[in-house]
Amino acid sequence: MQGTGETRLHGKFVPPWTCVNERGVAGIASPDERLIFRSEQRCLTNLDFSYCGLERADVLLPVIAKCTALETVNLACNSLLADGLAQVAEALAHSAKTMKTLDFSRNELMAPTERTMAQVSVACAKLEQLTTLKLNGLGFGAEGATGLAVGLRGCPALTHLDLSSNALGDAGTQLCAAFPLCTNLTDLQLSDNQFCGKLGGKMVSAGLGSWDPERDLAPQVRSALTRLNVSGNKLEKEAWVLCAGLRNCTRLSFLDMSKSMFRDSAMQNMCG
């Protein structure tokens, strides 16, 4: 219909937020088809492309560039690589003042490096209103954790952080040390990360506000945490070391330490 600015496909009206692929078909195109938004989408605030089998970040970038007021982006359960996630986060810079929730969870990163994870975290740090960041199930390991810590230190607005199932191990010290710098963090998910024994407990404890359980020094910053999940880690009899740090979490209302196998003796130490 000329003069009205409307678009029609097969005689039917296509709303301005509809994406149209190169064959002129409205809807979500396949991963190998370029998505084309007809014009800048100022009203679109929530973009969910989870479980879409996406492998290439470049097919997403034109879509993101058209959406200038995004608040939530969900790309969970695709096959995007670490450098692809960094490209997406960087492309969201035009929504830096509106972006609140970013979900990159359960993508197949394929051997992410310290450099690529640093790129992801630095790009996320530029999203000044970001409150929720989900990076669970990426398996980036200790090396990726070191890179992630670089940008995480610059995310003071963050309130919800999910890093579960990433095989951080006891070498993820630098990442845990960045937690106290996220001064508004209320929900921290660290389950199934292969934290083991005394070293693992001490590392997480330090992340709860720089508490040194051996020297019993009071932390400089009180933790704002209300929810903490450290389930599925092998803290065993040294779980008391983690609990020493919990004394800094005066607002904590939810604690999950299930599947930690710390047994009776550790429980006595925890309460002692």
Order of alpha helices (4+ residues) and beta strands (2+ residues): beta-beta-beta-beta-beta-alpha-beta-alpha-beta-alpha-beta-alpha-beta-alpha-beta-alpha-beta-alpha-beta-alpha
